[in-house]
Amino acid sequence: MRSTGSLCLLMGVLLIAVTLASQNVNVKHPEEFQVQKQLSPDDMRARVANLQLQKDAKELAELCASVPSDMNGVKQGLMSQDVLEKLKRVEKLSKRVREQLTRTSTAPSTY
């Protein structure tokens, strides 16, 4: 009976010690831990808009880089439907990027 009680006490102490050790609490320097900041809806929208702007700008740059080779084909009399679609996409993306940049330059910065 006594050994069972000692065994239970030992298991309880070990269980508590293991759970405390796994919590990563630095009692001496609590300021070292940074609490994850919850973003406001406006901050989340701004980040999404910024990511969209970067994506659009990258796609625009890739399309613009492919236009000269397409124009060489046009000079040789080989115009594909793809060229017109690319130019429409370039126009649409450039307008969207310009609008996004205008909005971000006039909006107050949240960062």
Residue, then its C-alpha position, 0 to 999 in steps of 0.5 A: m500500500r505504501s509503495t503504491g502511494s509513493l509511486c502515485l506521488l512520484m508519478g504526479v511530481l514527474l508529470i508536473a515537472v514535465t508539463l512545466a518544462s515544456q511550457n518555455v517560460n523564461v521567468k528571468h527575462p519575460e520581456e524576451f517573449q513577444v506576443q503575437k499581435q492580432l491584426s486589425p481588419d484594416d491592417m489585413r486588407a492593407r497587407v492583402a492589397n500589398l500582396q496583390l500589388q506585388k503579384d500584379a507588378k510581377e505579372l506585368a513585368e513578365l508580360c512586358a518582357s515578352v512583348p518585344s519578341d512578339m513584336n518581332g513576329v509581327k514584323q515578320g507577318l506572324m501575328s497570333q491572337d495571343v499577342l492581342e490578349k497579352l497587350k490587353r492584359v498589360e493594359k489592364l494590369s498597368k491600370r490596376v497597378r497605377e490605381q493601387l499605387t495612387r491609393t497607397s500613396t494618398a492613404p496614411s501609412t499603418y506600418 
